[in-house]
């Protein structure tokens, strides 16, 4: 059996920075909270809980006066910083630098009156943060076919300048397709379009490598959290090129007897998947 492991599998820079930072903060202050899951991976969250970190959904859950609250890699809406200041809670910001860059872009162009189209899941924590920087002049689209109704809205409301950005983990192929449709239809109406590809480089490389590996193997294993957006994108890409593709969170979900039937196995892991999860799969293979 030949096993091909993706070179880009596992923690990206932003996730590693947040997780390592969280460990440091726990050692400094025993009343350390994290607003939401620090990354979308159950195993990572459970390990930090064992070290003493408390995960909360809103700042009202913090009772101690000397508490710290960690802002996770996905970032948060602007109002969270204001609330933390009102409650005198110390903020330890580990928002991914790539996400902060999108916030800056959204701030700049919304102030200049641009209508913002954000590609991604409107309910994803990262996008909830970005939306807070768009004022009210925006739309979020996840599927390519949704762009046509957005274009109709732009034309109907006499919008003359548009900005296209995306979630850091959005599918690059879909983003390019949406960009192409916008350029073709808006140019005919003399509507200005500015495109900022805010999909992070790590995501692009990971998606490209997943596609390459999936085309070479008989069986493809994607490892990552059930609620991880970037892991889901990797699964979609792999499945497109390899029918025998599975997505698992831990090695316990792997059907070993089924795997034995194949000669070449490909492995890729999401950006929030810890090394241990990857090593466990490699070990059993």
SETOR-965455 format. One record per residue (C-alpha): residue number from 1; x, y, z. Coordinates in Angstrom, 1 decimal, padded with zeros to 4 digits, always signed. Last residue first. Example, Ala and Ser with C-alpha at 12.3 -4.5 7.8 and 13.67 -1.06 7.14 Angstrom:
- zakol/u/v/w
- 2/+013.7/-001.1/+007.1
- 1/+012.3/-004.5/+007.8
This chain:
- zakol/u/v/w
- 285/-002.4/+002.5/+007.8
- 284/-002.9/+002.5/+011.6
- 283/+000.1/+004.8/+012.2
- 282/-000.7/+007.2/+009.4
- 281/-004.2/+007.7/+010.9
- 280/-002.9/+008.3/+014.4
- 279/-000.2/+010.6/+013.0
- 278/-002.8/+012.8/+011.4
- 277/-004.9/+013.1/+014.5
- 276/-001.7/+013.8/+016.6
- 275/-000.6/+016.6/+014.3
- 274/-003.7/+018.7/+015.2
- 273/-006.4/+019.5/+012.6
- 272/-007.3/+023.2/+012.5
- 271/-006.1/+023.8/+008.9
- 270/-007.8/+020.7/+007.6
- 269/-006.0/+017.4/+006.8
- 268/-005.1/+015.6/+003.6
- 267/-004.3/+011.9/+003.1
- 266/-004.1/+009.9/-000.1
- 265/-004.2/+006.2/-000.2
- 264/-002.9/+004.1/-003.1
- 263/-003.5/+000.3/-003.3
- 262/-007.1/+000.0/-002.2
- 261/-009.0/-002.9/-000.7
- 260/-007.4/-002.5/+002.7
- 259/-009.2/+000.8/+003.1
- 258/-012.5/-001.0/+003.3
- 257/-011.3/-003.2/+006.1
- 256/-009.9/-000.2/+007.9
- 255/-013.1/+001.8/+008.0
- 254/-011.8/+005.0/+009.6
- 253/-014.0/+006.6/+012.2
- 252/-011.8/+005.7/+015.1
- 251/-008.9/+007.5/+013.3
- 250/-010.4/+010.8/+014.3
- 249/-012.4/+013.6/+012.6
- 248/-013.1/+011.7/+009.4
- 247/-014.0/+012.8/+005.8
- 246/-014.1/+010.0/+003.2
- 245/-013.2/+010.0/-000.5
- 244/-013.7/+007.0/-002.8
- 243/-015.1/+008.9/-005.8
- 242/-011.8/+010.7/-006.3
- 241/-011.6/+013.9/-008.4
- 240/-014.7/+015.7/-007.2
- 239/-014.6/+014.0/-003.9
- 238/-011.2/+015.6/-003.2
- 237/-012.5/+019.1/-003.9
- 236/-015.6/+018.7/-001.8
- 235/-013.6/+017.1/+001.1
- 234/-011.1/+019.9/+001.0
- 233/-014.0/+022.5/+001.2
- 232/-015.5/+020.6/+004.2
- 231/-012.1/+020.8/+006.0
- 230/-011.9/+024.5/+005.4
- 229/-015.3/+025.1/+007.0
- 228/-014.6/+023.0/+010.1
- 227/-017.8/+021.9/+011.9
- 226/-017.0/+018.1/+011.7
- 225/-013.4/+018.8/+012.6
- 224/-010.7/+017.4/+010.3
- 223/-009.1/+014.6/+008.4
- 222/-009.7/+014.0/+004.7
- 221/-008.9/+010.5/+003.5
- 220/-008.7/+009.7/-000.2
- 219/-008.9/+006.3/-001.8
- 218/-007.7/+005.1/-005.3
- 217/-005.0/+007.9/-005.5
- 216/-003.4/+010.1/-008.2
- 215/-006.3/+012.6/-008.9
- 214/-007.0/+013.1/-005.2
- 213/-003.4/+014.0/-004.7
- 212/-003.5/+016.9/-007.1
- 211/-006.8/+018.2/-005.9
- 210/-005.7/+018.1/-002.3
- 209/-002.5/+020.0/-003.2
- 208/-004.5/+022.8/-004.9
- 207/-006.8/+023.1/-001.9
- 206/-004.0/+023.2/+000.6
- 205/-002.0/+025.7/-001.5
- 204/-005.0/+028.0/-001.8
- 203/-005.9/+027.6/+001.9
- 202/-002.4/+028.5/+003.0
- 201/-002.4/+031.5/+000.7
- 200/-005.4/+033.0/+002.4
- 199/-008.6/+033.5/+000.4
- 198/-008.8/+037.3/+000.5
- 197/-008.9/+037.7/-003.3
- 196/-009.7/+041.4/-003.5
- 195/-011.8/+042.3/-006.5
- 194/-012.8/+045.9/-007.3
- 193/-015.7/+046.4/-009.6
- 192/-016.9/+049.7/-011.0
- 191/-020.3/+049.6/-012.7
- 190/-020.3/+050.7/-016.3
- 189/-023.5/+048.6/-017.0
- 188/-021.7/+046.2/-019.4
- 187/-018.8/+046.1/-017.1
- 186/-021.1/+044.8/-014.4
- 185/-022.2/+041.7/-016.3
- 184/-018.8/+040.3/-017.5
- 183/-016.8/+041.3/-014.4
- 182/-019.4/+039.9/-012.0
- 181/-019.6/+036.6/-013.8
- 180/-015.8/+036.2/-013.9
- 179/-015.5/+037.0/-010.2
- 178/-018.1/+034.5/-009.3
- 177/-016.2/+031.8/-011.2
- 176/-012.9/+032.8/-009.6
- 175/-014.5/+032.6/-006.1
- 174/-015.9/+029.1/-006.9
- 173/-012.5/+027.9/-008.0
- 172/-010.9/+029.3/-004.9
- 171/-013.2/+027.6/-002.5
- 170/-013.6/+029.8/+000.6
- 169/-011.2/+029.4/+003.5
- 168/-010.3/+033.0/+004.1
- 167/-013.9/+034.1/+003.6
- 166/-014.2/+036.3/+000.5
- 165/-014.0/+039.7/-001.1
- 164/-015.7/+041.4/-004.0
- 163/-016.1/+045.2/-003.8
- 162/-018.8/+047.1/-005.9
- 161/-019.2/+050.6/-007.2
- 160/-022.1/+052.1/-009.1
- 159/-025.2/+050.9/-007.2
- 158/-028.3/+051.9/-009.1
- 157/-030.6/+050.0/-006.7
- 156/-032.0/+047.8/-009.5
- 155/-028.5/+047.2/-011.0
- 154/-027.1/+046.0/-007.7
- 153/-030.2/+043.9/-006.9
- 152/-030.0/+042.2/-010.3
- 151/-026.3/+041.5/-009.7
- 150/-027.2/+039.9/-006.3
- 149/-029.8/+037.7/-007.9
- 148/-027.3/+036.5/-010.4
- 147/-024.6/+035.8/-007.8
- 146/-026.6/+033.2/-006.0
- 145/-025.7/+030.6/-008.6
- 144/-022.1/+030.4/-007.3
- 143/-023.2/+029.3/-003.8
- 142/-022.1/+030.9/-000.5
- 141/-023.2/+034.5/-000.9
- 140/-023.1/+037.3/+001.6
- 139/-024.5/+040.7/+000.8
- 138/-023.3/+044.2/+001.8
- 137/-024.2/+047.8/+002.5
- 136/-025.3/+047.7/+006.1
- 135/-021.9/+048.6/+007.7
- 134/-019.3/+046.3/+006.2
- 133/-017.1/+046.0/+009.3
- 132/-019.6/+044.0/+011.3
- 131/-019.9/+041.7/+008.3
- 130/-016.2/+040.7/+008.7
- 129/-016.8/+039.4/+012.3
- 128/-019.9/+037.5/+011.3
- 127/-017.8/+036.1/+008.4
- 126/-015.2/+034.6/+010.7
- 125/-017.9/+033.1/+013.0
- 124/-019.6/+031.3/+010.0
- 123/-023.3/+032.2/+009.8
- 122/-023.1/+034.0/+006.4
- 121/-021.1/+031.1/+004.9
- 120/-018.7/+032.4/+002.3
- 119/-018.2/+035.0/-000.5
- 118/-018.6/+038.6/+000.7
- 117/-020.1/+041.1/-001.7
- 116/-019.5/+044.6/-000.6
- 115/-021.3/+047.7/-002.0
- 114/-018.7/+050.5/-002.0
- 113/-019.4/+053.8/-000.3
- 112/-015.9/+054.9/+000.6
- 111/-016.5/+054.0/+004.3
- 110/-017.5/+050.5/+003.2
- 109/-014.3/+050.3/+001.2
- 108/-011.9/+051.1/+004.0
- 107/-013.7/+049.1/+006.7
- 106/-014.1/+046.0/+004.5
- 105/-010.4/+046.1/+003.6
- 104/-009.4/+046.5/+007.3
- 103/-011.6/+043.6/+008.3
- 102/-010.1/+041.5/+005.6
- 101/-006.6/+042.2/+006.9
- 100/-007.8/+041.2/+010.4
- 99/-008.8/+037.8/+008.9
- 98/-005.3/+037.3/+007.4
- 97/-003.7/+038.3/+010.7
- 96/-005.7/+035.4/+012.4
- 95/-007.5/+036.7/+015.5
- 94/-005.4/+035.9/+018.6
- 93/-006.6/+038.9/+020.6
- 92/-006.1/+038.7/+024.4
- 91/-008.8/+040.9/+025.8
- 90/-008.8/+041.9/+029.4
- 89/-012.4/+042.3/+030.8
- 88/-013.4/+045.6/+032.3
- 87/-017.1/+044.9/+031.5
- 86/-017.4/+048.0/+029.4
- 85/-014.1/+047.3/+027.7
- 84/-015.2/+043.7/+026.9
- 83/-018.5/+045.1/+025.5
- 82/-016.6/+047.4/+023.1
- 81/-014.3/+044.7/+021.9
- 80/-017.3/+042.4/+021.3
- 79/-019.1/+045.2/+019.3
- 78/-016.5/+044.9/+016.5
- 77/-017.7/+041.4/+015.6
- 76/-015.3/+038.5/+016.4
- 75/-012.1/+036.8/+015.0
- 74/-011.8/+033.4/+013.4
- 73/-008.5/+032.7/+015.2
- 72/-010.0/+033.1/+018.6
- 71/-010.4/+036.2/+020.8
- 70/-009.2/+035.1/+024.2
- 69/-010.9/+036.5/+027.3
- 68/-008.9/+037.3/+030.5
- 67/-010.4/+037.4/+033.9
- 66/-009.5/+039.5/+036.9
- 65/-013.1/+040.6/+037.7
- 64/-014.5/+037.1/+037.8
- 63/-018.0/+036.4/+036.6
- 62/-017.6/+035.8/+032.9
- 61/-020.7/+034.3/+031.4
- 60/-022.0/+037.7/+030.4
- 59/-019.1/+037.8/+027.8
- 58/-021.0/+035.4/+025.4
- 57/-020.6/+031.9/+024.1
- 56/-018.1/+030.6/+026.7
- 55/-015.2/+028.2/+026.7
- 54/-013.2/+027.9/+030.0
- 53/-009.5/+027.0/+029.8
- 52/-008.1/+024.9/+032.6
- 51/-005.5/+022.6/+031.0
- 50/-008.2/+020.0/+030.5
- 49/-010.3/+022.5/+028.7
- 48/-007.3/+023.2/+026.3
- 47/-007.1/+019.5/+025.5
- 46/-010.9/+019.3/+024.9
- 45/-010.8/+022.2/+022.5
- 44/-008.0/+020.7/+020.4
- 43/-009.8/+017.4/+020.1
- 42/-013.1/+019.0/+019.1
- 41/-011.6/+021.0/+016.2
- 40/-013.1/+024.2/+014.8
- 39/-010.6/+026.5/+016.4
- 38/-010.7/+028.6/+019.6
- 37/-014.3/+027.4/+020.1
- 36/-016.4/+030.3/+021.2
- 35/-015.2/+033.2/+023.3
- 34/-012.2/+031.7/+025.1
- 33/-011.9/+032.2/+028.9
- 32/-008.9/+032.5/+031.1
- 31/-009.3/+032.8/+034.9
- 30/-006.2/+030.8/+035.7
- 29/-004.0/+033.5/+034.3
- 28/-000.4/+033.3/+033.1
- 27/-000.3/+029.5/+032.4
- 26/-003.7/+029.7/+030.6
- 25/-002.5/+032.7/+028.5
- 24/+000.5/+030.6/+027.2
- 23/-001.7/+027.7/+026.2
- 22/-004.0/+030.1/+024.4
- 21/-001.1/+031.6/+022.5
- 20/+000.0/+028.2/+021.3
- 19/-003.6/+027.5/+020.0
- 18/-004.0/+030.9/+018.4
- 17/-000.6/+031.0/+016.7
- 16/-001.0/+027.4/+015.5
- 15/-004.4/+028.3/+014.0
- 14/-003.2/+031.4/+012.2
- 13/-000.1/+029.7/+010.8
- 12/-002.0/+026.7/+009.4
- 11/-002.3/+023.5/+011.4
- 10/-002.5/+020.2/+009.5
- 9/-001.8/+019.0/+006.0
- 8/+000.3/+021.2/+003.7
- 7/+002.7/+018.5/+002.7
- 6/-000.2/+016.2/+001.8
- 5/+000.4/+012.6/+002.8
- 4/+000.6/+010.0/+000.0
- 3/+000.3/+006.4/+001.3
- 2/+001.3/+003.5/-001.0
- 1/+000.0/+000.0/+000.0
